[in-house]
Amino acid sequence: MKSLRRWICSGVILALVPAAFPQSLPNLPLARLGYTVRKRTVNPQGEMKEKIDANDRALADATRLGNVGEVRRLIAKGMVLLAGNPWTDVLDYGSSLALRSEHAFVDTSKSFAVRLEQIYTPSIALENQLTAHVTLRKAPAGRGGGNPPEVLKDLGTFDEVSRDLRESPYFMELDLASVPDGVYQLHAEVLDGTRPLGSATMRFAAKKNLDAMLAQLERQAASVPESIRAEVLYPLDYVHNVNRGRFDIGAFDITKEITGAMEFLAVKGDKDPLARRTGDFKRHYFFEKAGEIMPYRLYVPSKYDGTHAFPLIVALHGLGGTEDSMFGQNYAMLEPAEKRGYIVVAPLGYRIDGYYGRVGGTTNRRAQLSEEDVMNVLARVRKDYKIDDDRIYLMGHSMGGIGTWTLGAKHPEIWAALGPISGVADPKTVEAMRNIPEIVVHGDDDNTVPVSGSRNMVAEMKRLGTEVKYIEVPGGSHTSVPGPNMLALFDFFDTHKKHGQPASAQR
């Protein structure tokens, strides 16, 4: 915790100062995945396939050269082609637009500064003076799609918009003083005279007197016990990192998080009020190597009282998910965890696209920190709760299934059993975890991670004599298989432990 104290005192948290970095664009790995899934679903043939193949060659070149703006353009183009539509100059222009601000969490007692930019230079002939029509809209649920969000307020039309928004972004000052606290979408439509060229949107959270609240948390954090200081500072740190462009706003509920953080300001002495807590709740810790506060979510059965050791499941979320994802209804984990007496912990894994270790055969910083976050959270839970070291299980879905095999192979001494769902890995890694029993689940109609990913791993397990139970769901999609098969995973974990007699005999 000394590092956390130095971090606070050195002024690393600067949430009240305009950031030097732009708000991040939509997650690129998710955009790539969406394009890949769409190709598998459409399965283009003939002329469409020729166009997609040409687009993919250009996409590979842009990726190799690190031209991220061109990568985004080609993904957008590919999605249009897969819909059977032509890629036009107007679509090219529209896809180039982006709305950005130094603040995605907005204090409505102050003006809101935003800028209209382009992420690449489109090919289009512009004949007239450009204008931008800006509206405030209801934030769409999930990742959007469907009907356009409801317009809540017309924020006006802005003249003299630059024809080259890469060279000269267009800055706007918006008055949101009358806007209630909440999450919204800012929408800017660009017009060439009367001709619509395209639009850009930005999701943001509005809260009156936000800056004063964050300043209070920062000011009073030093007075709370070190064991819970990260709980107090997490909202401040999250806002700071979003404003720096490290990640986007996500589903972060700023009002709820600030309210929760302020409850800890009344805690005195050295006692940790969350120690030995049961139920469903979150914790946070300072990840020194990343320089950030990381969240993780816990479920502790009501029967836990610290008198005897409990089994632990580490649950890894999929691409685009968070520490909350594995606790959702789609996974149906909490009821069996309560009934069967399992502690469950779900780490973030540093980023929503961290991959928990190795990606594509190489190790990058994000993947390394993702792995370390999982292992840090595991260590914290083992310290805070009485855990049966012979009954620690690792499971996950999609990217989490990939991470289960990655961390299973890298840390085989820890796990009593593995439960990858809809994952993929290199069969060569099976050797490192051949002595760990596994239950593998996959749907045979999975267009996101093809079923061959699990089939190849299971075939190698059988060749090496690994104990494996394989559930291949006929007609199962990527998202339909986890929940209905969760009890099978618990059943498997119930009867497997690292040493001695079967786990079921110990309960």
Summary of the structure (lengths in Angstrom):
residues: 507
radius of gyration: 24.7
end to end distance: 36.9
largest distance: 79.3
contacts: 1655
relative contact order: 0.08
helix: 37%
strand: 24%
